[in-house]
Amino acid sequence: MRTLLTKIRNTLAPQAGLPAAARMERTSDRRGLPAFDPGPQAVVKACTAWLCAAQDHSSSNDGGVARDYNLLTGWSSSYPETTGYIIPTVIALAQRTGDHGGGDALHGRARRMLDWCVAIQFPQGGFQGGKIDSTPRVPVTFNTGQILLGLAAGVAAYGEAYRDAMQRAASWLRDSQDADGCWRRHPTPFASAGDKAYETHVAWGLFEADRIAPGHDYGAAGLRQVDWTLSKQRLNGWFASNCLDNPLLPLTHTIGYALRGLLEAHRFLARADLLDAAARTGTSIARAVAADGYLAGRLGPDFQPGASYACLTGSAQNAHCLFLLYQLTGERRYLDAGRRLNSYVRRSVSIDGPAHARGGVKGSFPVDGDYGTWAYLNWAAKFCIDANLLEIQIGDA
């Protein structure tokens, strides 16, 4: 997630003084998306290569994945939060690729990410917010939950080496939760203050930990948070208290987080009310997707457009969620809208451009939109891979 300082810096960047690459990208984007859709397989391959480059080129050179490539400043330092949930994607890619197709190398990359995460964990079990060199360096609920996803995947794939770190992170989250299910004690210093409905994505990490280490009430803690989030949901599926910086116009990124957490809660404990709640949000998202796959980067309380750009991260996340809803309900409208979203994001991805851009997914389209401005984001590439892998799995339904 973008820090407020990054937002201010990029907003104030003098347009006339932009580097040539930024000016060219903005000019290209303002002409509109290319008509060519390279397809799921090509984009998965390109985005995977970009994530590998982001790990290799991180300015902190520590095994984590660079937060972004910024057209103004180049490669950033490693980002613990998103490195954490990139791990399950890299493991899935390695398993899909197999030993003779580069799987061993991808497993090695996942292990380096895991080892780095373990090395930077606070003794109490939490993980810091922001990039590795950001200050203040304090434990944060959301970031810990995202890294927990990676640690749980690491235990499942590689065994006991990551169990202690996983259980310390899960226990820290369980024990720092308020009685109503919300987390308030360890907020991120890099987003606006207030309760966050999208921390269902933290609850998901607890569900994964509970599957591996049952009997510690990790799943119960996750469900308490999800039930609290349901109290923030309107009948049309929109969530209050669900944005980094503007609760009245939440990003599709944080809407995607909240929706995925609901779906994972249903997958953990097959409660009909959880699926109904996810379907309400998914139905409104599907209706908001244009025929060409465009989805405004912010959506107001009636799911009306609240931005003039697409948040490509959110588009990919919501595509994935719509595919999951299709699998759970069989309703074709979710599949069709998810495919349109995926195609829109794929058309924005260069598979033969400059090295820093090839396979990268921008924060916004156009690139100067106010989410991840001027940058290719590591988590955007991760969510693009996830959504396209699921589209491939669904096939010609």
Secondary structure, DSSP 4 states (H G I P E B T S, - for coil): ---HHHHHHHHHS-GGG--HHHHHHHHHHHT---S----HHHHHHHHHHHHHHHHHT-TT-SSS-BSEEETTTEE--B-HHHHHHHHHHHHHHHHHH-GGGTHHHHHHHHHHHHHHHHHH--TTS--BSSSTT-SS--B-HHHHHHHHHHHHHHHHHH-GGGHHHHHHHHHHHHHT--TTS---SS--TTS-SS--GGGHHHHHHHHHHHHHS-SSSHHHHHHHHHHHHHTTB-TTS-BSS--SS-TTS-BHHHHHHHHHHHHHHHHHS--HHHHHHHHHHHHHHHHHS-TTS---SBB-TTS-B--SSEEHHHHHHHHHHHHHHHHHH--HHHHHHHHHHHHHHHHH--SSS-TTTTT--BSEESTTSSSSTTEEEHHHHHHHHHHHHHHHHH---
